[in-house]
Amino acid sequence: MAMRPSPIVALNRAIAIAQSEGPERGLDEIEKIADRDRLATYPFHFAALGELEFRRGRSEIAREHFRAAVAQARNPMERRLFEKRISAC
């Protein structure tokens, strides 16, 4: 973040924090991302939200995030990955 701050770097940081400190903490960090609106077309933003909500046991919210990720998917592989996560929810 110190070398090349960006919303995507901040998202990756939030995911790493979630891995070590839990999904709630990761979601808090995602909420704090500056210029988060720049992630509106980035499918992995929605996928991260979906994964963290799924880990919190909030399957319906997770499904909605994964559906948003499918809508933003840039290729068939991404789409399949997100559709599998929807099924897992």
PDB file as gemmi writes it, atoms N, CA and C in Angstrom:
CRYST1    1.000    1.000    1.000  90.00  90.00  90.00 P 1                      
ATOM      1  N   MET A   1       0.831  -1.191   0.000  1.00  0.00           N  
ATOM      2  CA  MET A   1       0.000   0.000   0.000  1.00  0.00           C  
ATOM      3  C   MET A   1       0.871   1.248   0.000  1.00  0.00           C  
ATOM      4  N   ALA A   2       2.000   1.199   0.670  1.00  0.00           N  
ATOM      5  CA  ALA A   2       2.861   2.380   0.737  1.00  0.00           C  
ATOM      6  C   ALA A   2       3.504   2.674  -0.612  1.00  0.00           C  
ATOM      7  N   MET A   3       3.818   1.625  -1.367  1.00  0.00           N  
ATOM      8  CA  MET A   3       4.500   1.818  -2.642  1.00  0.00           C  
ATOM      9  C   MET A   3       3.558   2.174  -3.783  1.00  0.00           C  
ATOM     10  N   ARG A   4       2.442   1.486  -3.887  1.00  0.00           N  
ATOM     11  CA  ARG A   4       1.499   1.694  -4.989  1.00  0.00           C  
ATOM     12  C   ARG A   4       0.068   1.568  -4.484  1.00  0.00           C  
ATOM     13  N   PRO A   5      -0.408   2.554  -3.768  1.00  0.00           N  
ATOM     14  CA  PRO A   5      -1.777   2.451  -3.252  1.00  0.00           C  
ATOM     15  C   PRO A   5      -2.804   2.474  -4.383  1.00  0.00           C  
ATOM     16  N   SER A   6      -3.768   1.597  -4.265  1.00  0.00           N  
ATOM     17  CA  SER A   6      -4.879   1.560  -5.213  1.00  0.00           C  
ATOM     18  C   SER A   6      -6.008   0.784  -4.547  1.00  0.00           C  
ATOM     19  N   PRO A   7      -7.218   0.921  -5.055  1.00  0.00           N  
ATOM     20  CA  PRO A   7      -8.323   0.146  -4.484  1.00  0.00           C  
ATOM     21  C   PRO A   7      -8.095  -1.368  -4.588  1.00  0.00           C  
ATOM     22  N   ILE A   8      -7.485  -1.823  -5.666  1.00  0.00           N  
ATOM     23  CA  ILE A   8      -7.248  -3.265  -5.809  1.00  0.00           C  
ATOM     24  C   ILE A   8      -6.215  -3.746  -4.796  1.00  0.00           C  
ATOM     25  N   VAL A   9      -5.162  -2.983  -4.596  1.00  0.00           N  
ATOM     26  CA  VAL A   9      -4.177  -3.346  -3.577  1.00  0.00           C  
ATOM     27  C   VAL A   9      -4.840  -3.356  -2.197  1.00  0.00           C  
ATOM     28  N   ALA A  10      -5.688  -2.368  -1.937  1.00  0.00           N  
ATOM     29  CA  ALA A  10      -6.394  -2.308  -0.654  1.00  0.00           C  
ATOM     30  C   ALA A  10      -7.334  -3.505  -0.495  1.00  0.00           C  
ATOM     31  N   LEU A  11      -7.974  -3.920  -1.576  1.00  0.00           N  
ATOM     32  CA  LEU A  11      -8.841  -5.099  -1.527  1.00  0.00           C  
ATOM     33  C   LEU A  11      -8.019  -6.339  -1.193  1.00  0.00           C  
ATOM     34  N   ASN A  12      -6.892  -6.496  -1.843  1.00  0.00           N  
ATOM     35  CA  ASN A  12      -6.028  -7.646  -1.561  1.00  0.00           C  
ATOM     36  C   ASN A  12      -5.556  -7.633  -0.112  1.00  0.00           C  
ATOM     37  N   ARG A  13      -5.260  -6.458   0.399  1.00  0.00           N  
ATOM     38  CA  ARG A  13      -4.863  -6.316   1.801  1.00  0.00           C  
ATOM     39  C   ARG A  13      -6.018  -6.743   2.716  1.00  0.00           C  
ATOM     40  N   ALA A  14      -7.226  -6.308   2.394  1.00  0.00           N  
ATOM     41  CA  ALA A  14      -8.397  -6.666   3.198  1.00  0.00           C  
ATOM     42  C   ALA A  14      -8.613  -8.183   3.204  1.00  0.00           C  
ATOM     43  N   ILE A  15      -8.394  -8.815   2.067  1.00  0.00           N  
ATOM     44  CA  ILE A  15      -8.537 -10.273   1.979  1.00  0.00           C  
ATOM     45  C   ILE A  15      -7.497 -10.954   2.857  1.00  0.00           C  
ATOM     46  N   ALA A  16      -6.268 -10.455   2.834  1.00  0.00           N  
ATOM     47  CA  ALA A  16      -5.216 -11.023   3.677  1.00  0.00           C  
ATOM     48  C   ALA A  16      -5.559 -10.861   5.156  1.00  0.00           C  
ATOM     49  N   ILE A  17      -6.091  -9.712   5.523  1.00  0.00           N  
ATOM     50  CA  ILE A  17      -6.495  -9.486   6.910  1.00  0.00           C  
ATOM     51  C   ILE A  17      -7.611 -10.457   7.289  1.00  0.00           C  
ATOM     52  N   ALA A  18      -8.557 -10.669   6.380  1.00  0.00           N  
ATOM     53  CA  ALA A  18      -9.650 -11.615   6.641  1.00  0.00           C  
ATOM     54  C   ALA A  18      -9.108 -13.025   6.865  1.00  0.00           C  
ATOM     55  N   GLN A  19      -8.086 -13.389   6.123  1.00  0.00           N  
ATOM     56  CA  GLN A  19      -7.500 -14.718   6.279  1.00  0.00           C  
ATOM     57  C   GLN A  19      -6.904 -14.895   7.670  1.00  0.00           C  
ATOM     58  N   SER A  20      -6.318 -13.848   8.205  1.00  0.00           N  
ATOM     59  CA  SER A  20      -5.661 -13.982   9.498  1.00  0.00           C  
ATOM     60  C   SER A  20      -6.545 -13.583  10.681  1.00  0.00           C  
ATOM     61  N   GLU A  21      -7.510 -12.674  10.447  1.00  0.00           N  
ATOM     62  CA  GLU A  21      -8.284 -12.150  11.573  1.00  0.00           C  
ATOM     63  C   GLU A  21      -9.783 -12.415  11.485  1.00  0.00           C  
ATOM     64  N   GLY A  22     -10.226 -13.025  10.403  1.00  0.00           N  
ATOM     65  CA  GLY A  22     -11.631 -13.379  10.289  1.00  0.00           C  
ATOM     66  C   GLY A  22     -12.393 -12.528   9.292  1.00  0.00           C  
ATOM     67  N   PRO A  23     -13.523 -13.058   8.819  1.00  0.00           N  
ATOM     68  CA  PRO A  23     -14.287 -12.372   7.770  1.00  0.00           C  
ATOM     69  C   PRO A  23     -14.845 -11.016   8.168  1.00  0.00           C  
ATOM     70  N   GLU A  24     -15.245 -10.864   9.413  1.00  0.00           N  
ATOM     71  CA  GLU A  24     -15.787  -9.568   9.835  1.00  0.00           C  
ATOM     72  C   GLU A  24     -14.739  -8.472   9.689  1.00  0.00           C  
ATOM     73  N   ARG A  25     -13.538  -8.801  10.112  1.00  0.00           N  
ATOM     74  CA  ARG A  25     -12.442  -7.826  10.021  1.00  0.00           C  
ATOM     75  C   ARG A  25     -12.133  -7.498   8.564  1.00  0.00           C  
ATOM     76  N   GLY A  26     -12.164  -8.500   7.697  1.00  0.00           N  
ATOM     77  CA  GLY A  26     -11.939  -8.266   6.278  1.00  0.00           C  
ATOM     78  C   GLY A  26     -13.006  -7.372   5.677  1.00  0.00           C  
ATOM     79  N   LEU A  27     -14.267  -7.613   6.036  1.00  0.00           N  
ATOM     80  CA  LEU A  27     -15.361  -6.776   5.545  1.00  0.00           C  
ATOM     81  C   LEU A  27     -15.212  -5.342   6.027  1.00  0.00           C  
ATOM     82  N   ASP A  28     -14.783  -5.177   7.267  1.00  0.00           N  
ATOM     83  CA  ASP A  28     -14.537  -3.823   7.788  1.00  0.00           C  
ATOM     84  C   ASP A  28     -13.480  -3.110   6.952  1.00  0.00           C  
ATOM     85  N   GLU A  29     -12.429  -3.831   6.604  1.00  0.00           N  
ATOM     86  CA  GLU A  29     -11.356  -3.231   5.810  1.00  0.00           C  
ATOM     87  C   GLU A  29     -11.830  -2.886   4.399  1.00  0.00           C  
ATOM     88  N   ILE A  30     -12.675  -3.721   3.816  1.00  0.00           N  
ATOM     89  CA  ILE A  30     -13.212  -3.425   2.489  1.00  0.00           C  
ATOM     90  C   ILE A  30     -14.048  -2.146   2.545  1.00  0.00           C  
ATOM     91  N   GLU A  31     -14.832  -1.996   3.610  1.00  0.00           N  
ATOM     92  CA  GLU A  31     -15.653  -0.790   3.764  1.00  0.00           C  
ATOM     93  C   GLU A  31     -14.795   0.475   3.818  1.00  0.00           C  
ATOM     94  N   LYS A  32     -13.582   0.364   4.298  1.00  0.00           N  
ATOM     95  CA  LYS A  32     -12.699   1.522   4.475  1.00  0.00           C  
ATOM     96  C   LYS A  32     -11.910   1.893   3.214  1.00  0.00           C  
ATOM     97  N   ILE A  33     -12.026   1.114   2.163  1.00  0.00           N  
ATOM     98  CA  ILE A  33     -11.223   1.366   0.965  1.00  0.00           C  
ATOM     99  C   ILE A  33     -11.588   2.717   0.353  1.00  0.00           C  
ATOM    100  N   ALA A  34     -10.575   3.533   0.197  1.00  0.00           N  
ATOM    101  CA  ALA A  34     -10.762   4.833  -0.468  1.00  0.00           C  
ATOM    102  C   ALA A  34     -11.024   4.580  -1.953  1.00  0.00           C  
ATOM    103  N   ASP A  35     -11.845   5.385  -2.558  1.00  0.00           N  
ATOM    104  CA  ASP A  35     -12.195   5.231  -3.975  1.00  0.00           C  
ATOM    105  C   ASP A  35     -12.793   3.854  -4.272  1.00  0.00           C  
ATOM    106  N   ARG A  36     -13.533   3.311  -3.322  1.00  0.00           N  
ATOM    107  CA  ARG A  36     -14.124   1.982  -3.513  1.00  0.00           C  
ATOM    108  C   ARG A  36     -15.038   1.924  -4.725  1.00  0.00           C  
ATOM    109  N   ASP A  37     -15.581   3.059  -5.118  1.00  0.00           N  
ATOM    110  CA  ASP A  37     -16.452   3.082  -6.302  1.00  0.00           C  
ATOM    111  C   ASP A  37     -15.693   2.647  -7.556  1.00  0.00           C  
ATOM    112  N   ARG A  38     -14.373   2.756  -7.545  1.00  0.00           N  
ATOM    113  CA  ARG A  38     -13.573   2.293  -8.686  1.00  0.00           C  
ATOM    114  C   ARG A  38     -13.588   0.769  -8.814  1.00  0.00           C  
ATOM    115  N   LEU A  39     -14.051   0.076  -7.783  1.00  0.00           N  
ATOM    116  CA  LEU A  39     -14.131  -1.385  -7.816  1.00  0.00           C  
ATOM    117  C   LEU A  39     -15.478  -1.875  -8.354  1.00  0.00           C  
ATOM    118  N   ALA A  40     -16.341  -0.964  -8.742  1.00  0.00           N  
ATOM    119  CA  ALA A  40     -17.704  -1.320  -9.167  1.00  0.00           C  
ATOM    120  C   ALA A  40     -17.747  -2.242 -10.373  1.00  0.00           C  
ATOM    121  N   THR A  41     -16.701  -2.260 -11.171  1.00  0.00           N  
ATOM    122  CA  THR A  41     -16.668  -3.139 -12.348  1.00  0.00           C  
ATOM    123  C   THR A  41     -15.620  -4.239 -12.208  1.00  0.00           C  
ATOM    124  N   TYR A  42     -15.081  -4.395 -11.014  1.00  0.00           N  
ATOM    125  CA  TYR A  42     -14.050  -5.399 -10.758  1.00  0.00           C  
ATOM    126  C   TYR A  42     -14.709  -6.621 -10.125  1.00  0.00           C  
ATOM    127  N   PRO A  43     -14.814  -7.718 -10.866  1.00  0.00           N  
ATOM    128  CA  PRO A  43     -15.578  -8.864 -10.364  1.00  0.00           C  
ATOM    129  C   PRO A  43     -15.054  -9.439  -9.054  1.00  0.00           C  
ATOM    130  N   PHE A  44     -13.761  -9.338  -8.822  1.00  0.00           N  
ATOM    131  CA  PHE A  44     -13.213  -9.935  -7.607  1.00  0.00           C  
ATOM    132  C   PHE A  44     -13.529  -9.126  -6.351  1.00  0.00           C  
ATOM    133  N   HIS A  45     -13.956  -7.894  -6.522  1.00  0.00           N  
ATOM    134  CA  HIS A  45     -14.483  -7.127  -5.381  1.00  0.00           C  
ATOM    135  C   HIS A  45     -15.738  -7.813  -4.865  1.00  0.00           C  
ATOM    136  N   PHE A  46     -16.655  -8.123  -5.779  1.00  0.00           N  
ATOM    137  CA  PHE A  46     -17.892  -8.785  -5.401  1.00  0.00           C  
ATOM    138  C   PHE A  46     -17.643 -10.209  -4.922  1.00  0.00           C  
ATOM    139  N   ALA A  47     -16.689 -10.884  -5.549  1.00  0.00           N  
ATOM    140  CA  ALA A  47     -16.351 -12.245  -5.131  1.00  0.00           C  
ATOM    141  C   ALA A  47     -15.789 -12.244  -3.709  1.00  0.00           C  
ATOM    142  N   ALA A  48     -14.955 -11.262  -3.387  1.00  0.00           N  
ATOM    143  CA  ALA A  48     -14.407 -11.172  -2.031  1.00  0.00           C  
ATOM    144  C   ALA A  48     -15.522 -10.937  -1.027  1.00  0.00           C  
ATOM    145  N   LEU A  49     -16.432 -10.023  -1.339  1.00  0.00           N  
ATOM    146  CA  LEU A  49     -17.574  -9.786  -0.457  1.00  0.00           C  
ATOM    147  C   LEU A  49     -18.391 -11.055  -0.280  1.00  0.00           C  
ATOM    148  N   GLY A  50     -18.623 -11.752  -1.384  1.00  0.00           N  
ATOM    149  CA  GLY A  50     -19.380 -12.998  -1.329  1.00  0.00           C  
ATOM    150  C   GLY A  50     -18.698 -14.049  -0.470  1.00  0.00           C  
ATOM    151  N   GLU A  51     -17.423 -14.204  -0.657  1.00  0.00           N  
ATOM    152  CA  GLU A  51     -16.685 -15.206   0.115  1.00  0.00           C  
ATOM    153  C   GLU A  51     -16.705 -14.892   1.603  1.00  0.00           C  
ATOM    154  N   LEU A  52     -16.507 -13.638   1.945  1.00  0.00           N  
ATOM    155  CA  LEU A  52     -16.484 -13.272   3.360  1.00  0.00           C  
ATOM    156  C   LEU A  52     -17.867 -13.407   3.994  1.00  0.00           C  
ATOM    157  N   GLU A  53     -18.899 -13.032   3.265  1.00  0.00           N  
ATOM    158  CA  GLU A  53     -20.263 -13.214   3.795  1.00  0.00           C  
ATOM    159  C   GLU A  53     -20.592 -14.703   3.937  1.00  0.00           C  
ATOM    160  N   PHE A  54     -20.144 -15.510   2.983  1.00  0.00           N  
ATOM    161  CA  PHE A  54     -20.357 -16.951   3.068  1.00  0.00           C  
ATOM    162  C   PHE A  54     -19.683 -17.512   4.320  1.00  0.00           C  
ATOM    163  N   ARG A  55     -18.486 -17.061   4.588  1.00  0.00           N  
ATOM    164  CA  ARG A  55     -17.761 -17.517   5.781  1.00  0.00           C  
ATOM    165  C   ARG A  55     -18.440 -17.058   7.070  1.00  0.00           C  
ATOM    166  N   ARG A  56     -19.196 -15.985   6.988  1.00  0.00           N  
ATOM    167  CA  ARG A  56     -19.957 -15.519   8.153  1.00  0.00           C  
ATOM    168  C   ARG A  56     -21.272 -16.277   8.300  1.00  0.00           C  
ATOM    169  N   GLY A  57     -21.598 -17.140   7.334  1.00  0.00           N  
ATOM    170  CA  GLY A  57     -22.836 -17.896   7.390  1.00  0.00           C  
ATOM    171  C   GLY A  57     -24.018 -17.169   6.783  1.00  0.00           C  
ATOM    172  N   ARG A  58     -23.749 -16.122   6.034  1.00  0.00           N  
ATOM    173  CA  ARG A  58     -24.820 -15.335   5.419  1.00  0.00           C  
ATOM    174  C   ARG A  58     -24.917 -15.691   3.932  1.00  0.00           C  
ATOM    175  N   SER A  59     -25.444 -16.875   3.672  1.00  0.00           N  
ATOM    176  CA  SER A  59     -25.441 -17.455   2.325  1.00  0.00           C  
ATOM    177  C   SER A  59     -26.204 -16.633   1.295  1.00  0.00           C  
ATOM    178  N   GLU A  60     -27.368 -16.106   1.668  1.00  0.00           N  
ATOM    179  CA  GLU A  60     -28.157 -15.357   0.688  1.00  0.00           C  
ATOM    180  C   GLU A  60     -27.440 -14.075   0.266  1.00  0.00           C  
ATOM    181  N   ILE A  61     -26.847 -13.388   1.209  1.00  0.00           N  
ATOM    182  CA  ILE A  61     -26.076 -12.179   0.881  1.00  0.00           C  
ATOM    183  C   ILE A  61     -24.876 -12.561   0.030  1.00  0.00           C  
ATOM    184  N   ALA A  62     -24.229 -13.658   0.393  1.00  0.00           N  
ATOM    185  CA  ALA A  62     -23.077 -14.135  -0.386  1.00  0.00           C  
ATOM    186  C   ALA A  62     -23.484 -14.426  -1.826  1.00  0.00           C  
ATOM    187  N   ARG A  63     -24.618 -15.100  -2.007  1.00  0.00           N  
ATOM    188  CA  ARG A  63     -25.100 -15.407  -3.367  1.00  0.00           C  
ATOM    189  C   ARG A  63     -25.296 -14.137  -4.182  1.00  0.00           C  
ATOM    190  N   GLU A  64     -25.855 -13.111  -3.573  1.00  0.00           N  
ATOM    191  CA  GLU A  64     -26.070 -11.853  -4.302  1.00  0.00           C  
ATOM    192  C   GLU A  64     -24.743 -11.235  -4.745  1.00  0.00           C  
ATOM    193  N   HIS A  65     -23.752 -11.288  -3.895  1.00  0.00           N  
ATOM    194  CA  HIS A  65     -22.437 -10.765  -4.268  1.00  0.00           C  
ATOM    195  C   HIS A  65     -21.826 -11.592  -5.403  1.00  0.00           C  
ATOM    196  N   PHE A  66     -21.961 -12.914  -5.314  1.00  0.00           N  
ATOM    197  CA  PHE A  66     -21.419 -13.754  -6.389  1.00  0.00           C  
ATOM    198  C   PHE A  66     -22.185 -13.539  -7.701  1.00  0.00           C  
ATOM    199  N   ARG A  67     -23.476 -13.278  -7.612  1.00  0.00           N  
ATOM    200  CA  ARG A  67     -24.239 -12.950  -8.832  1.00  0.00           C  
ATOM    201  C   ARG A  67     -23.717 -11.657  -9.458  1.00  0.00           C  
ATOM    202  N   ALA A  68     -23.392 -10.683  -8.620  1.00  0.00           N  
ATOM    203  CA  ALA A  68     -22.801  -9.440  -9.135  1.00  0.00           C  
ATOM    204  C   ALA A  68     -21.449  -9.721  -9.772  1.00  0.00           C  
ATOM    205  N   ALA A  69     -20.688 -10.637  -9.180  1.00  0.00           N  
ATOM    206  CA  ALA A  69     -19.390 -11.011  -9.762  1.00  0.00           C  
ATOM    207  C   ALA A  69     -19.586 -11.660 -11.129  1.00  0.00           C  
ATOM    208  N   VAL A  70     -20.585 -12.516 -11.255  1.00  0.00           N  
ATOM    209  CA  VAL A  70     -20.880 -13.144 -12.558  1.00  0.00           C  
ATOM    210  C   VAL A  70     -21.194 -12.073 -13.592  1.00  0.00           C  
ATOM    211  N   ALA A  71     -21.982 -11.094 -13.199  1.00  0.00           N  
ATOM    212  CA  ALA A  71     -22.362 -10.021 -14.128  1.00  0.00           C  
ATOM    213  C   ALA A  71     -21.153  -9.209 -14.585  1.00  0.00           C  
ATOM    214  N   GLN A  72     -20.121  -9.139 -13.758  1.00  0.00           N  
ATOM    215  CA  GLN A  72     -18.918  -8.376 -14.112  1.00  0.00           C  
ATOM    216  C   GLN A  72     -17.790  -9.255 -14.658  1.00  0.00           C  
ATOM    217  N   ALA A  73     -18.006 -10.565 -14.700  1.00  0.00           N  
ATOM    218  CA  ALA A  73     -16.955 -11.486 -15.150  1.00  0.00           C  
ATOM    219  C   ALA A  73     -16.445 -11.089 -16.533  1.00  0.00           C  
ATOM    220  N   ARG A  74     -15.144 -11.212 -16.701  1.00  0.00           N  
ATOM    221  CA  ARG A  74     -14.506 -10.782 -17.940  1.00  0.00           C  
ATOM    222  C   ARG A  74     -14.240 -11.919 -18.911  1.00  0.00           C  
ATOM    223  N   ASN A  75     -14.467 -13.148 -18.463  1.00  0.00           N  
ATOM    224  CA  ASN A  75     -14.243 -14.286 -19.347  1.00  0.00           C  
ATOM    225  C   ASN A  75     -15.006 -15.500 -18.805  1.00  0.00           C  
ATOM    226  N   PRO A  76     -15.136 -16.551 -19.620  1.00  0.00           N  
ATOM    227  CA  PRO A  76     -15.907 -17.723 -19.197  1.00  0.00           C  
ATOM    228  C   PRO A  76     -15.342 -18.425 -17.958  1.00  0.00           C  
ATOM    229  N   MET A  77     -14.042 -18.420 -17.787  1.00  0.00           N  
ATOM    230  CA  MET A  77     -13.452 -19.069 -16.605  1.00  0.00           C  
ATOM    231  C   MET A  77     -13.871 -18.366 -15.322  1.00  0.00           C  
ATOM    232  N   GLU A  78     -13.813 -17.040 -15.329  1.00  0.00           N  
ATOM    233  CA  GLU A  78     -14.261 -16.296 -14.155  1.00  0.00           C  
ATOM    234  C   GLU A  78     -15.738 -16.577 -13.885  1.00  0.00           C  
ATOM    235  N   ARG A  79     -16.523 -16.547 -14.936  1.00  0.00           N  
ATOM    236  CA  ARG A  79     -17.964 -16.783 -14.794  1.00  0.00           C  
ATOM    237  C   ARG A  79     -18.220 -18.152 -14.155  1.00  0.00           C  
ATOM    238  N   ARG A  80     -17.535 -19.189 -14.624  1.00  0.00           N  
ATOM    239  CA  ARG A  80     -17.713 -20.537 -14.062  1.00  0.00           C  
ATOM    240  C   ARG A  80     -17.308 -20.578 -12.590  1.00  0.00           C  
ATOM    241  N   LEU A  81     -16.202 -19.934 -12.265  1.00  0.00           N  
ATOM    242  CA  LEU A  81     -15.749 -19.899 -10.872  1.00  0.00           C  
ATOM    243  C   LEU A  81     -16.816 -19.276  -9.977  1.00  0.00           C  
ATOM    244  N   PHE A  82     -17.344 -18.140 -10.388  1.00  0.00           N  
ATOM    245  CA  PHE A  82     -18.355 -17.465  -9.563  1.00  0.00           C  
ATOM    246  C   PHE A  82     -19.656 -18.254  -9.509  1.00  0.00           C  
ATOM    247  N   GLU A  83     -20.027 -18.900 -10.595  1.00  0.00           N  
ATOM    248  CA  GLU A  83     -21.237 -19.730 -10.592  1.00  0.00           C  
ATOM    249  C   GLU A  83     -21.082 -20.918  -9.643  1.00  0.00           C  
ATOM    250  N   LYS A  84     -19.888 -21.473  -9.557  1.00  0.00           N  
ATOM    251  CA  LYS A  84     -19.640 -22.569  -8.600  1.00  0.00           C  
ATOM    252  C   LYS A  84     -19.787 -22.058  -7.168  1.00  0.00           C  
ATOM    253  N   ARG A  85     -19.349 -20.854  -6.924  1.00  0.00           N  
ATOM    254  CA  ARG A  85     -19.473 -20.296  -5.583  1.00  0.00           C  
ATOM    255  C   ARG A  85     -20.947 -20.036  -5.246  1.00  0.00           C  
ATOM    256  N   ILE A  86     -21.726 -19.621  -6.258  1.00  0.00           N  
ATOM    257  CA  ILE A  86     -23.171 -19.459  -6.032  1.00  0.00           C  
ATOM    258  C   ILE A  86     -23.772 -20.786  -5.622  1.00  0.00           C  
ATOM    259  N   SER A  87     -23.414 -21.853  -6.317  1.00  0.00           N  
ATOM    260  CA  SER A  87     -23.928 -23.182  -5.995  1.00  0.00           C  
ATOM    261  C   SER A  87     -23.520 -23.613  -4.591  1.00  0.00           C  
ATOM    262  N   ALA A  88     -22.309 -23.272  -4.186  1.00  0.00           N  
ATOM    263  CA  ALA A  88     -21.830 -23.636  -2.858  1.00  0.00           C  
ATOM    264  C   ALA A  88     -22.599 -22.928  -1.748  1.00  0.00           C  
ATOM    265  N   CYS A  89     -23.144 -21.770  -2.097  1.00  0.00           N  
ATOM    266  CA  CYS A  89     -23.900 -21.015  -1.084  1.00  0.00           C  
ATOM    267  C   CYS A  89     -25.234 -21.682  -0.806  1.00  0.00           C  
TER     268      CYS A  89                                                      
END                                                                             
